[in-house]
Amino acid sequence: MRKAIAAMMSLFVIGMMLTALVGCGADIKAENEKLKGENTSLKSDNDKLKLEVQKLKEEIQKAAEKEATISSLTAENEALKKQVDELKAQITKKKK
């Protein structure tokens, strides 16, 4: 008798679990499809962001090159100003 009750209880529990799994199957599939769509969207966004990062790195490199050119030209400009001042001083000495 106990074995029969235990067997019936086991079958009842198994039946309840199967009912729960079957009932949730459509919801789980819908959620899975939704998550697949979100995953695809996030991968696309990630690829776009990687391209944007690459472009920004290139812009930073170009800006650094321009900054180096500006520094070089500024130094050259200062050297030329000193030369002009020295030449003005030489001209002033010759006139005296």
BAVEXVO-79353 format. One record per residue (C-alpha): residue number from 1; chain; residue in three letters; x, y, z. Coordinates in nm, 4 decimals. Each point is the difference from the previous one (the first is absolute). Layout:
REM BAVEXVO-79353
pos,unit,code,c1,c2,c3
NUM,A,ALA,X,Y,Z
...
REM end
This chain:
REM BAVEXVO-79353
pos,unit,code,c1,c2,c3
1,A,MET,0.0000,0.0000,0.0000
2,A,ARG,0.2793,0.2386,0.0894
3,A,LYS,0.1815,-0.0850,-0.3223
4,A,ALA,-0.3145,0.0735,-0.1955
5,A,ILE,-0.0474,0.3368,0.1723
6,A,ALA,0.3667,0.0873,-0.0500
7,A,ALA,-0.0230,-0.0966,-0.3673
8,A,MET,-0.3166,0.2083,-0.0452
9,A,MET,0.1603,0.2974,0.1766
10,A,SER,0.3101,-0.0329,-0.2195
11,A,LEU,-0.2124,-0.0104,-0.3135
12,A,PHE,-0.1974,0.2999,0.1236
13,A,VAL,0.3181,0.2024,0.0629
14,A,ILE,0.1434,-0.0992,-0.3386
15,A,GLY,-0.3278,0.0941,-0.1654
16,A,MET,-0.0005,0.3402,0.1699
17,A,MET,0.3566,0.0687,-0.1107
18,A,LEU,-0.0759,-0.1014,-0.3566
19,A,THR,-0.3092,0.2213,0.0003
20,A,ALA,0.2060,0.2925,0.1278
21,A,LEU,0.2680,-0.0558,-0.2617
22,A,VAL,-0.2443,-0.0361,-0.2872
23,A,GLY,-0.2014,0.3021,0.1120
24,A,CYS,0.3124,0.2175,0.0193
25,A,GLY,0.1447,-0.1243,-0.3289
26,A,ALA,-0.1640,0.2648,-0.2189
27,A,ASP,0.0957,0.2782,0.2399
28,A,ILE,0.3553,-0.1235,0.0185
29,A,LYS,0.0258,-0.0204,-0.3793
30,A,ALA,-0.1393,0.3517,-0.0381
31,A,GLU,0.2424,0.1326,0.2604
32,A,ASN,0.2851,-0.1858,-0.1700
33,A,GLU,-0.0841,0.1557,-0.3373
34,A,LYS,-0.0229,0.3426,0.1608
35,A,LEU,0.3404,-0.0478,0.1611
36,A,LYS,0.1485,-0.1181,-0.3301
37,A,GLY,-0.1252,0.3197,-0.1624
38,A,GLU,0.1464,0.2122,0.2785
39,A,ASN,0.3276,-0.1893,-0.0273
40,A,THR,0.0183,0.0690,-0.3733
41,A,SER,-0.0789,0.3657,0.0593
42,A,LEU,0.2665,0.0266,0.2702
43,A,LYS,0.2588,-0.1656,-0.2256
44,A,SER,-0.0834,0.2506,-0.2727
45,A,ASP,0.0299,0.2879,0.2459
46,A,ASN,0.3289,-0.1427,0.1240
47,A,ASP,0.1375,-0.0137,-0.3551
48,A,LYS,-0.1087,0.3600,-0.0607
49,A,LEU,0.1674,0.1094,0.3229
50,A,LYS,0.3205,-0.1795,-0.0960
51,A,LEU,0.0046,0.1906,-0.3298
52,A,GLU,-0.0655,0.3263,0.1840
53,A,VAL,0.2861,-0.0725,0.2411
54,A,GLN,0.2303,-0.0694,-0.2945
55,A,LYS,-0.0996,0.3278,-0.1652
56,A,LEU,0.0570,0.1890,0.3247
57,A,LYS,0.3435,-0.1577,0.0402
58,A,GLU,0.0884,0.1109,-0.3525
59,A,GLU,-0.1227,0.3522,0.0752
60,A,ILE,0.2071,0.0074,0.3189
61,A,GLN,0.3050,-0.1110,-0.1983
62,A,LYS,-0.0577,0.2725,-0.2588
63,A,ALA,-0.0471,0.2573,0.2769
64,A,ALA,0.3266,-0.1127,0.1625
65,A,GLU,0.1788,0.0359,-0.3334
66,A,LYS,-0.1443,0.3497,-0.0457
67,A,GLU,0.1017,0.0898,0.3557
68,A,ALA,0.3559,-0.1149,-0.0728
69,A,THR,0.0043,0.2081,-0.3190
70,A,ILE,-0.1295,0.3034,0.1886
71,A,SER,0.2677,-0.0455,0.2690
72,A,SER,0.2685,-0.0284,-0.2660
73,A,LEU,-0.1235,0.3091,-0.1838
74,A,THR,-0.0266,0.1935,0.3268
75,A,ALA,0.3601,-0.0851,0.0849
76,A,GLU,0.1081,0.0993,-0.3504
77,A,ASN,-0.1968,0.3252,0.0303
78,A,GLU,0.1725,0.0810,0.3307
79,A,ALA,0.3406,-0.0708,-0.1534
80,A,LEU,-0.0796,0.2285,-0.2946
81,A,LYS,-0.1162,0.2754,0.2374
82,A,LYS,0.3316,-0.0231,0.1823
83,A,GLN,0.1837,0.0217,-0.3309
84,A,VAL,-0.2006,0.3091,-0.0967
85,A,ASP,0.0749,0.1614,0.3354
86,A,GLU,0.3715,-0.0779,-0.0404
87,A,LEU,0.0014,0.1451,-0.3513
88,A,LYS,-0.1798,0.3111,0.1220
89,A,ALA,0.2609,0.0361,0.2716
90,A,GLN,0.2832,-0.0367,-0.2562
91,A,ILE,-0.1606,0.2601,-0.2270
92,A,THR,-0.0410,0.2364,0.2924
93,A,LYS,0.3714,-0.0425,0.0937
94,A,LYS,0.1115,0.0666,-0.3596
95,A,LYS,-0.2041,0.3192,-0.0201
96,A,LYS,0.1663,0.1408,0.3110
REM end
